[in-house]
Amino acid sequence: MLLRLDKRDTRPLHEQVAGAIRRAIAEGECLPGERLPSARDLSQVLDVNVNTVLRGLRALRDDGLLEFRRGRGVTVAGGADQRSGLVERVHALVSDAARLGYSRTELIEMIRGLP
């Protein structure tokens, strides 16, 4: 898995870490069931603090892309390669709604109102 961060990117580092891993999953570099390198190894490769990597990994776990298993490390969740595109579109939708002045609650109500 080849990961790199863009030093010119203004997003928080943990979001960049999550984005780089999300991209690797979407492009098939990391397949469902595959184990990721340790947070310490990722932090060295990406030249960021290990806590930054852990925060990015937790965000991906919360999005359903990764699974944390004691003794097995962090693995790519089953079906993660299919969900990654959807999750990115959802993040973009939430971002667009916020830019237009809608809260998440209002956005959820809009979605519930769809046929």
KOLGU-4560 file (N, C-alpha, C; in nm, 3 decimals, padded with zeros to 5 digits):
<recs>
<n_xx: 00.086 n_yy: -00.118 n_zz: 00.000 ca_xx: 00.000 ca_yy: 00.000 ca_zz: 00.000 c_xx: 00.090 c_yy: 00.123 c_zz: 00.000 mol: A seq: 1 type: MET>
<n_xx: 00.074 n_yy: 00.205 n_zz: -00.102 ca_xx: 00.153 ca_yy: 00.326 ca_zz: -00.115 c_xx: 00.067 c_yy: 00.445 c_zz: -00.075 mol: A seq: 2 type: LEU>
<n_xx: 00.101 n_yy: 00.507 n_zz: 00.038 ca_xx: 00.026 ca_yy: 00.620 ca_zz: 00.088 c_xx: 00.114 c_yy: 00.744 c_zz: 00.091 mol: A seq: 3 type: LEU>
<n_xx: 00.055 n_yy: 00.855 n_zz: 00.054 ca_xx: 00.125 ca_yy: 00.983 ca_zz: 00.062 c_xx: 00.026 c_yy: 01.092 c_zz: 00.100 mol: A seq: 4 type: ARG>
<n_xx: 00.076 n_yy: 01.190 n_zz: 00.173 ca_xx: -00.006 ca_yy: 01.306 ca_zz: 00.208 c_xx: 00.046 c_yy: 01.425 c_zz: 00.129 mol: A seq: 5 type: LEU>
<n_xx: -00.046 n_yy: 01.512 n_zz: 00.092 ca_xx: -00.010 ca_yy: 01.635 ca_zz: 00.020 c_xx: 00.013 c_yy: 01.744 c_zz: 00.125 mol: A seq: 6 type: ASP>
<n_xx: 00.136 n_yy: 01.787 n_zz: 00.140 ca_xx: 00.172 ca_yy: 01.887 ca_zz: 00.241 c_xx: 00.101 c_yy: 02.021 c_zz: 00.216 mol: A seq: 7 type: LYS>
<n_xx: 00.053 n_yy: 02.043 n_zz: 00.095 ca_xx: -00.017 ca_yy: 02.168 ca_zz: 00.064 c_xx: -00.166 c_yy: 02.163 c_zz: 00.101 mol: A seq: 8 type: ARG>
<n_xx: -00.216 n_yy: 02.044 n_zz: 00.129 ca_xx: -00.356 ca_yy: 02.025 ca_zz: 00.165 c_xx: -00.383 c_yy: 02.094 c_zz: 00.299 mol: A seq: 9 type: ASP>
<n_xx: -00.491 n_yy: 02.168 n_zz: 00.306 ca_xx: -00.520 ca_yy: 02.244 ca_zz: 00.427 c_xx: -00.611 c_yy: 02.168 c_zz: 00.525 mol: A seq: 10 type: THR>
<n_xx: -00.658 n_yy: 02.051 n_zz: 00.484 ca_xx: -00.742 ca_yy: 01.972 ca_zz: 00.574 c_xx: -00.659 c_yy: 01.922 c_zz: 00.691 mol: A seq: 11 type: ARG>
<n_xx: -00.724 n_yy: 01.894 n_zz: 00.805 ca_xx: -00.650 ca_yy: 01.837 ca_zz: 00.919 c_xx: -00.582 c_yy: 01.707 c_zz: 00.878 mol: A seq: 12 type: PRO>
<n_xx: -00.467 n_yy: 01.681 n_zz: 00.940 ca_xx: -00.388 ca_yy: 01.564 ca_zz: 00.902 c_xx: -00.464 c_yy: 01.432 c_zz: 00.917 mol: A seq: 13 type: LEU>
<n_xx: -00.543 n_yy: 01.419 n_zz: 01.025 ca_xx: -00.616 ca_yy: 01.292 ca_zz: 01.042 c_xx: -00.715 c_yy: 01.268 c_zz: 00.929 mol: A seq: 14 type: HIS>
<n_xx: -00.774 n_yy: 01.376 n_zz: 00.875 ca_xx: -00.864 ca_yy: 01.361 ca_zz: 00.760 c_xx: -00.786 c_yy: 01.322 c_zz: 00.635 mol: A seq: 15 type: GLU>
<n_xx: -00.666 n_yy: 01.374 n_zz: 00.621 ca_xx: -00.583 ca_yy: 01.336 ca_zz: 00.507 c_xx: -00.542 c_yy: 01.190 c_zz: 00.516 mol: A seq: 16 type: GLN>
<n_xx: -00.507 n_yy: 01.145 n_zz: 00.637 ca_xx: -00.471 ca_yy: 01.004 ca_zz: 00.657 c_xx: -00.590 c_yy: 00.916 c_zz: 00.620 mol: A seq: 17 type: VAL>
<n_xx: -00.708 n_yy: 00.949 n_zz: 00.672 ca_xx: -00.828 ca_yy: 00.872 ca_zz: 00.641 c_xx: -00.855 c_yy: 00.873 c_zz: 00.490 mol: A seq: 18 type: ALA>
<n_xx: -00.839 n_yy: 00.988 n_zz: 00.428 ca_xx: -00.862 ca_yy: 00.998 ca_zz: 00.284 c_xx: -00.766 c_yy: 00.913 c_zz: 00.202 mol: A seq: 19 type: GLY>
<n_xx: -00.639 n_yy: 00.910 n_zz: 00.245 ca_xx: -00.539 ca_yy: 00.829 ca_zz: 00.173 c_xx: -00.573 c_yy: 00.681 c_zz: 00.184 mol: A seq: 20 type: ALA>
<n_xx: -00.615 n_yy: 00.637 n_zz: 00.302 ca_xx: -00.651 ca_yy: 00.496 ca_zz: 00.319 c_xx: -00.781 c_yy: 00.465 c_zz: 00.246 mol: A seq: 21 type: ILE>
<n_xx: -00.877 n_yy: 00.556 n_zz: 00.253 ca_xx: -01.004 ca_yy: 00.539 ca_zz: 00.181 c_xx: -00.978 c_yy: 00.524 c_zz: 00.031 mol: A seq: 22 type: ARG>
<n_xx: -00.888 n_yy: 00.606 n_zz: -00.020 ca_xx: -00.853 ca_yy: 00.600 ca_zz: -00.163 c_xx: -00.787 c_yy: 00.466 c_zz: -00.196 mol: A seq: 23 type: ARG>
<n_xx: -00.698 n_yy: 00.418 n_zz: -00.108 ca_xx: -00.632 ca_yy: 00.288 ca_zz: -00.132 c_xx: -00.736 c_yy: 00.175 c_zz: -00.136 mol: A seq: 24 type: ALA>
<n_xx: -00.836 n_yy: 00.183 n_zz: -00.050 ca_xx: -00.942 ca_yy: 00.081 ca_zz: -00.050 c_xx: -01.023 c_yy: 00.092 c_zz: -00.178 mol: A seq: 25 type: ILE>
<n_xx: -01.063 n_yy: 00.213 n_zz: -00.215 ca_xx: -01.145 ca_yy: 00.234 ca_zz: -00.334 c_xx: -01.073 c_yy: 00.189 c_zz: -00.461 mol: A seq: 26 type: ALA>
<n_xx: -00.941 n_yy: 00.204 n_zz: -00.464 ca_xx: -00.864 ca_yy: 00.168 ca_zz: -00.583 c_xx: -00.818 c_yy: 00.023 c_zz: -00.581 mol: A seq: 27 type: GLU>
<n_xx: -00.857 n_yy: -00.053 n_zz: -00.478 ca_xx: -00.825 ca_yy: -00.194 ca_zz: -00.473 c_xx: -00.687 c_yy: -00.228 c_zz: -00.422 mol: A seq: 28 type: GLY>
<n_xx: -00.616 n_yy: -00.130 n_zz: -00.367 ca_xx: -00.484 ca_yy: -00.158 ca_zz: -00.310 c_xx: -00.498 c_yy: -00.234 c_zz: -00.178 mol: A seq: 29 type: GLU>
<n_xx: -00.608 n_yy: -00.215 n_zz: -00.110 ca_xx: -00.638 ca_yy: -00.285 ca_zz: 00.016 c_xx: -00.772 c_yy: -00.354 c_zz: -00.004 mol: A seq: 30 type: CYS>
<n_xx: -00.772 n_yy: -00.484 n_zz: 00.002 ca_xx: -00.893 ca_yy: -00.560 ca_zz: -00.023 c_xx: -00.963 c_yy: -00.598 c_zz: 00.107 mol: A seq: 31 type: LEU>
<n_xx: -01.095 n_yy: -00.622 n_zz: 00.102 ca_xx: -01.167 ca_yy: -00.664 ca_zz: 00.222 c_xx: -01.100 c_yy: -00.785 c_zz: 00.286 mol: A seq: 32 type: PRO>
<n_xx: -01.086 n_yy: -00.780 n_zz: 00.418 ca_xx: -01.022 ca_yy: -00.886 ca_zz: 00.494 c_xx: -00.872 c_yy: -00.868 c_zz: 00.509 mol: A seq: 33 type: GLY>
<n_xx: -00.814 n_yy: -00.780 n_zz: 00.431 ca_xx: -00.670 ca_yy: -00.757 ca_zz: 00.436 c_xx: -00.633 c_yy: -00.675 c_zz: 00.559 mol: A seq: 34 type: GLU>
<n_xx: -00.521 n_yy: -00.709 n_zz: 00.617 ca_xx: -00.473 ca_yy: -00.638 ca_zz: 00.736 c_xx: -00.389 c_yy: -00.518 c_zz: 00.694 mol: A seq: 35 type: ARG>
<n_xx: -00.413 n_yy: -00.405 n_zz: 00.761 ca_xx: -00.335 ca_yy: -00.284 ca_zz: 00.737 c_xx: -00.205 c_yy: -00.288 c_zz: 00.818 mol: A seq: 36 type: LEU>
<n_xx: -00.106 n_yy: -00.213 n_zz: 00.774 ca_xx: 00.014 ca_yy: -00.199 ca_zz: 00.857 c_xx: -00.024 c_yy: -00.137 c_zz: 00.992 mol: A seq: 37 type: PRO>
<n_xx: 00.061 n_yy: -00.153 n_zz: 01.090 ca_xx: 00.033 ca_yy: -00.097 ca_zz: 01.223 c_xx: 00.028 c_yy: 00.055 c_zz: 01.216 mol: A seq: 38 type: SER>
<n_xx: -00.038 n_yy: 00.115 n_zz: 01.313 ca_xx: -00.047 ca_yy: 00.261 ca_zz: 01.320 c_xx: 00.093 c_yy: 00.322 c_zz: 01.330 mol: A seq: 39 type: ALA>
<n_xx: 00.180 n_yy: 00.257 n_zz: 01.402 ca_xx: 00.318 ca_yy: 00.306 ca_zz: 01.416 c_xx: 00.389 c_yy: 00.305 c_zz: 01.280 mol: A seq: 40 type: ARG>
<n_xx: 00.374 n_yy: 00.195 n_zz: 01.204 ca_xx: 00.436 ca_yy: 00.188 ca_zz: 01.072 c_xx: 00.378 c_yy: 00.294 c_zz: 00.978 mol: A seq: 41 type: ASP>
<n_xx: 00.245 n_yy: 00.310 n_zz: 00.982 ca_xx: 00.182 ca_yy: 00.411 ca_zz: 00.897 c_xx: 00.229 c_yy: 00.551 c_zz: 00.935 mol: A seq: 42 type: LEU>
<n_xx: 00.245 n_yy: 00.576 n_zz: 01.064 ca_xx: 00.289 ca_yy: 00.709 ca_zz: 01.108 c_xx: 00.429 c_yy: 00.739 c_zz: 01.057 mol: A seq: 43 type: SER>
<n_xx: 00.515 n_yy: 00.639 n_zz: 01.054 ca_xx: 00.651 ca_yy: 00.659 ca_zz: 01.003 c_xx: 00.651 c_yy: 00.683 c_zz: 00.853 mol: A seq: 44 type: GLN>
<n_xx: 00.572 n_yy: 00.606 n_zz: 00.781 ca_xx: 00.564 ca_yy: 00.621 ca_zz: 00.635 c_xx: 00.508 c_yy: 00.758 c_zz: 00.597 mol: A seq: 45 type: VAL>
<n_xx: 00.405 n_yy: 00.801 n_zz: 00.670 ca_xx: 00.338 ca_yy: 00.928 ca_zz: 00.639 c_xx: 00.403 c_yy: 01.048 c_zz: 00.707 mol: A seq: 46 type: LEU>
<n_xx: 00.496 n_yy: 01.022 n_zz: 00.796 ca_xx: 00.567 ca_yy: 01.128 ca_zz: 00.869 c_xx: 00.471 c_yy: 01.215 c_zz: 00.950 mol: A seq: 47 type: ASP>
<n_xx: 00.381 n_yy: 01.146 n_zz: 01.023 ca_xx: 00.288 ca_yy: 01.215 ca_zz: 01.114 c_xx: 00.288 c_yy: 01.139 c_zz: 01.247 mol: A seq: 48 type: VAL>
<n_xx: 00.232 n_yy: 01.201 n_zz: 01.348 ca_xx: 00.224 ca_yy: 01.142 ca_zz: 01.481 c_xx: 00.133 c_yy: 01.019 c_zz: 01.478 mol: A seq: 49 type: ASN>
<n_xx: 00.166 n_yy: 00.919 n_zz: 01.557 ca_xx: 00.087 ca_yy: 00.796 ca_zz: 01.561 c_xx: -00.056 c_yy: 00.824 c_zz: 01.606 mol: A seq: 50 type: VAL>
<n_xx: -00.078 n_yy: 00.922 n_zz: 01.694 ca_xx: -00.214 ca_yy: 00.956 ca_zz: 01.736 c_xx: -00.296 c_yy: 01.014 c_zz: 01.621 mol: A seq: 51 type: ASN>
<n_xx: -00.231 n_yy: 01.083 n_zz: 01.531 ca_xx: -00.299 ca_yy: 01.135 ca_zz: 01.412 c_xx: -00.347 c_yy: 01.020 c_zz: 01.325 mol: A seq: 52 type: THR>
<n_xx: -00.261 n_yy: 00.919 n_zz: 01.307 ca_xx: -00.298 ca_yy: 00.801 ca_zz: 01.230 c_xx: -00.414 c_yy: 00.729 c_zz: 01.298 mol: A seq: 53 type: VAL>
<n_xx: -00.405 n_yy: 00.710 n_zz: 01.428 ca_xx: -00.511 ca_yy: 00.641 ca_zz: 01.501 c_xx: -00.645 c_yy: 00.714 c_zz: 01.487 mol: A seq: 54 type: LEU>
<n_xx: -00.641 n_yy: 00.845 n_zz: 01.491 ca_xx: -00.765 ca_yy: 00.923 ca_zz: 01.475 c_xx: -00.825 c_yy: 00.901 c_zz: 01.336 mol: A seq: 55 type: ARG>
<n_xx: -00.741 n_yy: 00.898 n_zz: 01.233 ca_xx: -00.788 ca_yy: 00.870 ca_zz: 01.098 c_xx: -00.843 c_yy: 00.729 c_zz: 01.086 mol: A seq: 56 type: GLY>
<n_xx: -00.776 n_yy: 00.632 n_zz: 01.147 ca_xx: -00.823 ca_yy: 00.493 ca_zz: 01.144 c_xx: -00.957 c_yy: 00.479 c_zz: 01.214 mol: A seq: 57 type: LEU>
<n_xx: -00.972 n_yy: 00.547 n_zz: 01.327 ca_xx: -01.100 ca_yy: 00.540 ca_zz: 01.400 c_xx: -01.214 c_yy: 00.599 c_zz: 01.317 mol: A seq: 58 type: ARG>
<n_xx: -01.186 n_yy: 00.706 n_zz: 01.245 ca_xx: -01.289 ca_yy: 00.766 ca_zz: 01.159 c_xx: -01.333 c_yy: 00.666 c_zz: 01.052 mol: A seq: 59 type: ALA>
<n_xx: -01.237 n_yy: 00.594 n_zz: 00.995 ca_xx: -01.271 ca_yy: 00.494 ca_zz: 00.894 c_xx: -01.345 c_yy: 00.375 c_zz: 00.955 mol: A seq: 60 type: LEU>
<n_xx: -01.311 n_yy: 00.341 n_zz: 01.078 ca_xx: -01.385 ca_yy: 00.236 ca_zz: 01.149 c_xx: -01.530 c_yy: 00.281 c_zz: 01.169 mol: A seq: 61 type: ARG>
<n_xx: -01.547 n_yy: 00.407 n_zz: 01.212 ca_xx: -01.681 ca_yy: 00.460 ca_zz: 01.235 c_xx: -01.763 c_yy: 00.467 c_zz: 01.106 mol: A seq: 62 type: ASP>
<n_xx: -01.696 n_yy: 00.483 n_zz: 00.993 ca_xx: -01.762 ca_yy: 00.483 ca_zz: 00.862 c_xx: -01.789 c_yy: 00.342 c_zz: 00.810 mol: A seq: 63 type: ASP>
<n_xx: -01.742 n_yy: 00.241 n_zz: 00.883 ca_xx: -01.765 ca_yy: 00.102 ca_zz: 00.844 c_xx: -01.664 c_yy: 00.047 c_zz: 00.745 mol: A seq: 64 type: GLY>
<n_xx: -01.555 n_yy: 00.119 n_zz: 00.722 ca_xx: -01.455 ca_yy: 00.073 ca_zz: 00.625 c_xx: -01.349 c_yy: -00.018 c_zz: 00.687 mol: A seq: 65 type: LEU>
<n_xx: -01.325 n_yy: -00.003 n_zz: 00.816 ca_xx: -01.223 ca_yy: -00.082 ca_zz: 00.883 c_xx: -01.283 c_yy: -00.152 c_zz: 01.003 mol: A seq: 66 type: LEU>
<n_xx: -01.219 n_yy: -00.263 n_zz: 01.041 ca_xx: -01.256 ca_yy: -00.336 ca_zz: 01.162 c_xx: -01.134 c_yy: -00.346 c_zz: 01.250 mol: A seq: 67 type: GLU>
<n_xx: -01.151 n_yy: -00.321 n_zz: 01.379 ca_xx: -01.043 ca_yy: -00.334 ca_zz: 01.476 c_xx: -01.067 c_yy: -00.465 c_zz: 01.551 mol: A seq: 68 type: PHE>
<n_xx: -00.971 n_yy: -00.554 n_zz: 01.545 ca_xx: -00.984 ca_yy: -00.682 ca_zz: 01.614 c_xx: -00.863 c_yy: -00.705 c_zz: 01.702 mol: A seq: 69 type: ARG>
<n_xx: -00.888 n_yy: -00.730 n_zz: 01.828 ca_xx: -00.780 ca_yy: -00.757 ca_zz: 01.922 c_xx: -00.704 c_yy: -00.881 c_zz: 01.874 mol: A seq: 70 type: ARG>
<n_xx: -00.574 n_yy: -00.868 n_zz: 01.863 ca_xx: -00.490 ca_yy: -00.979 ca_zz: 01.820 c_xx: -00.477 c_yy: -00.992 c_zz: 01.670 mol: A seq: 71 type: GLY>
<n_xx: -00.565 n_yy: -00.928 n_zz: 01.593 ca_xx: -00.560 ca_yy: -00.934 ca_zz: 01.447 c_xx: -00.527 c_yy: -00.799 c_zz: 01.385 mol: A seq: 72 type: ARG>
<n_xx: -00.529 n_yy: -00.696 n_zz: 01.465 ca_xx: -00.499 ca_yy: -00.564 ca_zz: 01.413 c_xx: -00.617 c_yy: -00.502 c_zz: 01.342 mol: A seq: 73 type: GLY>
<n_xx: -00.586 n_yy: -00.413 n_zz: 01.249 ca_xx: -00.688 ca_yy: -00.341 ca_zz: 01.173 c_xx: -00.700 c_yy: -00.405 c_zz: 01.036 mol: A seq: 74 type: VAL>
<n_xx: -00.823 n_yy: -00.444 n_zz: 01.001 ca_xx: -00.846 ca_yy: -00.504 ca_zz: 00.870 c_xx: -00.952 c_yy: -00.425 c_zz: 00.794 mol: A seq: 75 type: THR>
<n_xx: -00.948 n_yy: -00.439 n_zz: 00.662 ca_xx: -01.047 ca_yy: -00.375 ca_zz: 00.576 c_xx: -01.177 c_yy: -00.453 c_zz: 00.591 mol: A seq: 76 type: VAL>
<n_xx: -01.287 n_yy: -00.384 n_zz: 00.615 ca_xx: -01.417 ca_yy: -00.447 ca_zz: 00.636 c_xx: -01.468 c_yy: -00.509 c_zz: 00.506 mol: A seq: 77 type: ALA>
<n_xx: -01.544 n_yy: -00.615 n_zz: 00.521 ca_xx: -01.608 ca_yy: -00.676 ca_zz: 00.404 c_xx: -01.701 c_yy: -00.577 c_zz: 00.337 mol: A seq: 78 type: GLY>
<n_xx: -01.691 n_yy: -00.565 n_zz: 00.207 ca_xx: -01.774 ca_yy: -00.471 ca_zz: 00.132 c_xx: -01.726 c_yy: -00.328 c_zz: 00.138 mol: A seq: 79 type: GLY>
<n_xx: -01.613 n_yy: -00.303 n_zz: 00.204 ca_xx: -01.562 ca_yy: -00.166 ca_zz: 00.218 c_xx: -01.532 c_yy: -00.104 c_zz: 00.083 mol: A seq: 80 type: ALA>
<n_xx: -01.487 n_yy: -00.186 n_zz: -00.011 ca_xx: -01.455 ca_yy: -00.133 ca_zz: -00.142 c_xx: -01.578 c_yy: -00.078 c_zz: -00.212 mol: A seq: 81 type: ASP>
<n_xx: -01.696 n_yy: -00.129 n_zz: -00.178 ca_xx: -01.820 ca_yy: -00.078 ca_zz: -00.237 c_xx: -01.873 c_yy: 00.043 c_zz: -00.162 mol: A seq: 82 type: GLN>
<n_xx: -01.850 n_yy: 00.046 n_zz: -00.030 ca_xx: -01.903 ca_yy: 00.156 ca_zz: 00.051 c_xx: -01.823 c_yy: 00.284 c_zz: 00.038 mol: A seq: 83 type: ARG>
<n_xx: -01.697 n_yy: 00.274 n_zz: 00.002 ca_xx: -01.611 ca_yy: 00.391 ca_zz: 00.006 c_xx: -01.662 c_yy: 00.503 c_zz: -00.085 mol: A seq: 84 type: SER>
<n_xx: -01.710 n_yy: 00.470 n_zz: -00.202 ca_xx: -01.763 ca_yy: 00.572 ca_zz: -00.292 c_xx: -01.887 c_yy: 00.638 c_zz: -00.235 mol: A seq: 85 type: GLY>
<n_xx: -01.973 n_yy: 00.559 n_zz: -00.177 ca_xx: -02.095 ca_yy: 00.613 ca_zz: -00.116 c_xx: -02.062 c_yy: 00.704 c_zz: 00.001 mol: A seq: 86 type: LEU>
<n_xx: -01.969 n_yy: 00.661 n_zz: 00.085 ca_xx: -01.932 ca_yy: 00.742 ca_zz: 00.202 c_xx: -01.875 c_yy: 00.876 c_zz: 00.157 mol: A seq: 87 type: VAL>
<n_xx: -01.794 n_yy: 00.875 n_zz: 00.053 ca_xx: -01.739 ca_yy: 01.001 ca_zz: 00.002 c_xx: -01.850 c_yy: 01.093 c_zz: -00.048 mol: A seq: 88 type: GLU>
<n_xx: -01.950 n_yy: 01.036 n_zz: -00.117 ca_xx: -02.061 ca_yy: 01.118 ca_zz: -00.167 c_xx: -02.144 c_yy: 01.174 c_zz: -00.052 mol: A seq: 89 type: ARG>
<n_xx: -02.162 n_yy: 01.095 n_zz: 00.053 ca_xx: -02.236 ca_yy: 01.141 ca_zz: 00.171 c_xx: -02.162 c_yy: 01.258 c_zz: 00.237 mol: A seq: 90 type: VAL>
<n_xx: -02.029 n_yy: 01.243 n_zz: 00.251 ca_xx: -01.950 ca_yy: 01.352 ca_zz: 00.310 c_xx: -01.963 c_yy: 01.479 c_zz: 00.225 mol: A seq: 91 type: HIS>
<n_xx: -01.960 n_yy: 01.463 n_zz: 00.094 ca_xx: -01.974 ca_yy: 01.578 ca_zz: 00.005 c_xx: -02.112 c_yy: 01.641 c_zz: 00.020 mol: A seq: 92 type: ALA>
<n_xx: -02.215 n_yy: 01.558 n_zz: 00.032 ca_xx: -02.351 ca_yy: 01.609 ca_zz: 00.049 c_xx: -02.365 c_yy: 01.687 c_zz: 00.178 mol: A seq: 93 type: LEU>
<n_xx: -02.312 n_yy: 01.633 n_zz: 00.287 ca_xx: -02.317 ca_yy: 01.703 ca_zz: 00.416 c_xx: -02.242 c_yy: 01.835 c_zz: 00.408 mol: A seq: 94 type: VAL>
<n_xx: -02.129 n_yy: 01.832 n_zz: 00.341 ca_xx: -02.048 ca_yy: 01.954 ca_zz: 00.325 c_xx: -02.124 c_yy: 02.059 c_zz: 00.242 mol: A seq: 95 type: SER>
<n_xx: -02.185 n_yy: 02.015 n_zz: 00.131 ca_xx: -02.262 ca_yy: 02.107 ca_zz: 00.047 c_xx: -02.381 c_yy: 02.165 c_zz: 00.123 mol: A seq: 96 type: ASP>
<n_xx: -02.449 n_yy: 02.081 n_zz: 00.200 ca_xx: -02.563 ca_yy: 02.128 ca_zz: 00.278 c_xx: -02.520 c_yy: 02.233 c_zz: 00.379 mol: A seq: 97 type: ALA>
<n_xx: -02.409 n_yy: 02.209 n_zz: 00.446 ca_xx: -02.359 ca_yy: 02.306 ca_zz: 00.545 c_xx: -02.323 c_yy: 02.437 c_zz: 00.477 mol: A seq: 98 type: ALA>
<n_xx: -02.262 n_yy: 02.428 n_zz: 00.361 ca_xx: -02.224 ca_yy: 02.549 ca_zz: 00.287 c_xx: -02.348 c_yy: 02.630 c_zz: 00.248 mol: A seq: 99 type: ARG>
<n_xx: -02.459 n_yy: 02.561 n_zz: 00.225 ca_xx: -02.583 ca_yy: 02.628 ca_zz: 00.187 c_xx: -02.668 c_yy: 02.667 c_zz: 00.309 mol: A seq: 100 type: LEU>
<n_xx: -02.618 n_yy: 02.637 n_zz: 00.429 ca_xx: -02.687 ca_yy: 02.680 ca_zz: 00.550 c_xx: -02.781 c_yy: 02.578 c_zz: 00.611 mol: A seq: 101 type: GLY>
<n_xx: -02.778 n_yy: 02.454 n_zz: 00.564 ca_xx: -02.864 ca_yy: 02.350 ca_zz: 00.620 c_xx: -02.789 c_yy: 02.273 c_zz: 00.727 mol: A seq: 102 type: TYR>
<n_xx: -02.858 n_yy: 02.242 n_zz: 00.834 ca_xx: -02.799 ca_yy: 02.160 ca_zz: 00.940 c_xx: -02.808 c_yy: 02.013 c_zz: 00.900 mol: A seq: 103 type: SER>
<n_xx: -02.736 n_yy: 01.929 n_zz: 00.972 ca_xx: -02.744 ca_yy: 01.784 ca_zz: 00.945 c_xx: -02.886 c_yy: 01.734 c_zz: 00.970 mol: A seq: 104 type: ARG>
<n_xx: -02.951 n_yy: 01.788 n_zz: 01.073 ca_xx: -03.087 ca_yy: 01.747 ca_zz: 01.104 c_xx: -03.180 c_yy: 01.781 c_zz: 00.988 mol: A seq: 105 type: THR>
<n_xx: -03.167 n_yy: 01.901 n_zz: 00.932 ca_xx: -03.249 ca_yy: 01.940 ca_zz: 00.818 c_xx: -03.220 c_yy: 01.852 c_zz: 00.697 mol: A seq: 106 type: GLU>
<n_xx: -03.094 n_yy: 01.818 n_zz: 00.677 ca_xx: -03.056 ca_yy: 01.732 ca_zz: 00.565 c_xx: -03.118 c_yy: 01.593 c_zz: 00.583 mol: A seq: 107 type: LEU>
<n_xx: -03.113 n_yy: 01.541 n_zz: 00.704 ca_xx: -03.172 ca_yy: 01.409 ca_zz: 00.731 c_xx: -03.322 c_yy: 01.413 c_zz: 00.705 mol: A seq: 108 type: ILE>
<n_xx: -03.388 n_yy: 01.521 n_zz: 00.745 ca_xx: -03.532 ca_yy: 01.533 ca_zz: 00.720 c_xx: -03.561 c_yy: 01.539 c_zz: 00.571 mol: A seq: 109 type: GLU>
<n_xx: -03.475 n_yy: 01.606 n_zz: 00.495 ca_xx: -03.492 ca_yy: 01.608 ca_zz: 00.349 c_xx: -03.482 c_yy: 01.467 c_zz: 00.292 mol: A seq: 110 type: MET>
<n_xx: -03.386 n_yy: 01.391 n_zz: 00.339 ca_xx: -03.366 ca_yy: 01.254 ca_zz: 00.290 c_xx: -03.485 c_yy: 01.167 c_zz: 00.329 mol: A seq: 111 type: ILE>
<n_xx: -03.532 n_yy: 01.182 n_zz: 00.451 ca_xx: -03.650 ca_yy: 01.104 ca_zz: 00.495 c_xx: -03.772 c_yy: 01.136 c_zz: 00.411 mol: A seq: 112 type: ARG>
<n_xx: -03.781 n_yy: 01.258 n_zz: 00.360 ca_xx: -03.896 ca_yy: 01.299 ca_zz: 00.281 c_xx: -03.892 c_yy: 01.249 c_zz: 00.136 mol: A seq: 113 type: GLY>
<n_xx: -03.780 n_yy: 01.187 n_zz: 00.097 ca_xx: -03.771 ca_yy: 01.136 ca_zz: -00.039 c_xx: -03.855 c_yy: 01.010 c_zz: -00.055 mol: A seq: 114 type: LEU>
<n_xx: -03.912 n_yy: 00.991 n_zz: -00.175 ca_xx: -03.993 ca_yy: 00.869 ca_zz: -00.199 c_xx: -03.909 c_yy: 00.744 c_zz: -00.202 mol: A seq: 115 type: PRO>
</recs>
